[in-house]
Each structure stands twice: as structure tokens, then as C-alpha cells.
């Protein structure tokens, strides 16, 4: 598996988890009108936007998608992957706590 594939899978999982989390947090805000639920919903929307933009760059951007797939230095990929995978693990834990 190439580094670009690891990034794409990780960011795709992040997008899916963030859609679910943001839906729950938005629903909770509508029910309880608490600042905490609103803060989580806004956090979810912003992190979802960041991950969706990353996925767009990895898959569809006419210049960056090709660069990420072929010319990005391996050290930079490893650093990028660590961030994505840590985020995936953190979101999975947050999803587990939220759905419990």
C-alpha cells in the first residue's frame, strides 16, 4: 500500500466518523441548547471541513493529487500519515464515547 492510499483511507474514515459525530452533537444542541453541545457541533463542522478539503486534495485537485501520489518526499508522507492516523484513532475513541 502506498502512502497516498494510507492517507486517503484515514481521511475518508475521519470524514465518515465526523459526519456521525456532528450529527449527534447537532441533534443534542437542538434538544438541550447547551453551549457544550454547540461547541462540539462547531468543532465537528470545522474538523469535517478540514478533512473533506484534505480528501479533495488527495483525490481530485488537478495539481496536488498528482504531486501527493508521485513526488511528495517519503519523510513528509510519514509525518503527514502520523497526523492523519492519530486523528483517526482519536475520532474513533470519541465516537465510541459519544455513542455509548
C-alpha positions in Angstrom: 0.0 0.0 0.0 1.3 3.4 -1.0 1.5 6.4 1.5 -1.2 8.2 -0.6 -3.5 5.2 -0.1 -3.0 5.2 3.7 -3.8 8.9 3.8 -6.9 8.5 1.6 -8.3 5.7 3.8 -7.5 7.5 7.0 -9.0 10.8 5.9 -12.1 9.0 4.4 -12.7 7.3 7.8 -12.3 10.7 9.5 -14.9 12.2 7.3 -17.4 9.3 7.9 -16.8 9.5 11.7 -17.1 13.3 11.8 -20.4 13.2 9.9 -21.8 10.8 12.5 -20.4 12.8 15.5 -21.5 16.2 14.1 -25.0 14.8 13.5 -25.2 13.6 17.2 -23.8 16.9 18.5 -26.1 19.0 16.4 -29.1 16.9 17.5 -28.0 17.3 21.1 -27.7 21.1 20.7 -31.2 21.3 19.2 -32.6 19.3 22.1 -30.7 20.9 25.0 -29.5 24.3 23.7 -26.3 23.9 25.7 -23.0 25.7 24.9 -21.2 22.4 25.3 -23.2 20.7 22.6 -22.9 23.8 20.3 -19.1 23.9 20.8 -18.9 20.2 19.9 -21.1 20.7 16.8 -19.0 23.7 15.6 -15.8 21.7 16.3 -17.2 18.8 14.3 -18.2 21.0 11.3 -14.7 22.7 11.2 -12.8 19.4 11.5 -15.1 17.8 8.9 -14.3 20.7 6.6 -10.6 20.3 7.1 -10.7 16.5 6.4 -13.0 17.0 3.4 -10.6 19.5 2.0 -7.7 17.1 2.6 -9.6 14.3 0.8 -10.3 16.6 -2.1 -6.6 17.5 -2.4 -5.6 13.8 -2.3 -8.2 12.7 -4.8 -9.3 15.4 -7.2 -7.1 18.5 -7.2 -5.5 18.8 -10.6 -2.0 19.6 -9.4 -1.8 18.5 -5.8 -3.3 15.0 -6.3 -0.6 14.1 -8.7 2.1 15.6 -6.5 0.9 13.7 -3.5 0.8 10.5 -5.4 4.2 10.7 -7.1 6.5 13.5 -5.9 6.0 14.1 -2.2 9.1 13.1 -0.2 8.7 10.0 2.0 9.7 11.7 5.2 6.9 14.3 4.6 4.5 11.5 3.9 5.4 9.7 7.1 4.8 12.9 9.1 1.5 13.5 7.3 0.3 9.9 7.9 1.1 10.1 11.6 -1.1 13.1 12.0 -4.0 11.5 10.0 -3.8 8.2 11.8 -3.6 9.8 15.2 -6.7 11.8 14.3 -8.4 8.7 13.1 -7.7 6.9 16.4 -8.8 9.9 18.4 -12.0 10.2 16.5 -12.8 6.5 16.8 -12.4 6.9 20.6 -14.6 10.0 20.6 -17.2 8.2 18.5 -17.2 5.2 20.9 -17.6 7.6 23.9 -20.3 9.6 22.2 -22.4 6.6 21.1 -22.1 4.9 24.5 
